[in-house]
């Protein structure tokens, strides 16, 4: 489990693709490799991945096809900066919100507006995810835990949501340098997904017609 509090920004050293089936990504991460063991979990731009090789301040992760399709990991190239977070230790502080590292979909940065020392960002969101995003609710964008400040009307054909970034977030995460049109990984609040699933099972099934069909 993660909290969406980014520890540092690492950099991609290499990407080896096996078509759409899988990829191996090697990263430079001076702080995040300390204490990281083989098989340990680390969130890369919000995607929970497993360290498969560690060499000093560098580590590698294997990425399967499902992750390449559902996230922006497959778009990474050497030199790209990425947000990194180690998993939360037992008894650690939950400073952000519960983040699983299971990306639900990809959004697009539509607008960014400087407002003094902070910025307002608007993201386009896939229609199937919009219902899980609520004003003043939590969302993880490229692994960054943020509070939703505004959402589009439910009937909006092109749904969106907004967040505000304080100076620390602008300086310490990749969102500060993200240009409009760039894609980001989105993970909605897991409570919303479980609530919907539970409600689906609470709806009574139609009663069987005695005697069969007529």
Buried (B, 14 or more C-beta within 10 A) or exposed (E): BBBBBBBBBBBBBEBEEEEEEBBBBBBBBEBBBEEBEEEBBBBBBBBBBEBBEBEEBBBBBBBEBEBBEBBBBBEBEEEBBBBBBBBBEEEEEBEBBBBBBBBBBBBBBBEBEEEEEBBBBBBBBEEEBBEBBBEEBBBBBBBBBBEBBEBBEEEEEEBBBBBBBEEEBBEBBBBBEBEEEBBBBBBBBBEBBEEEEEEEEEEEEEEEEEEEEE
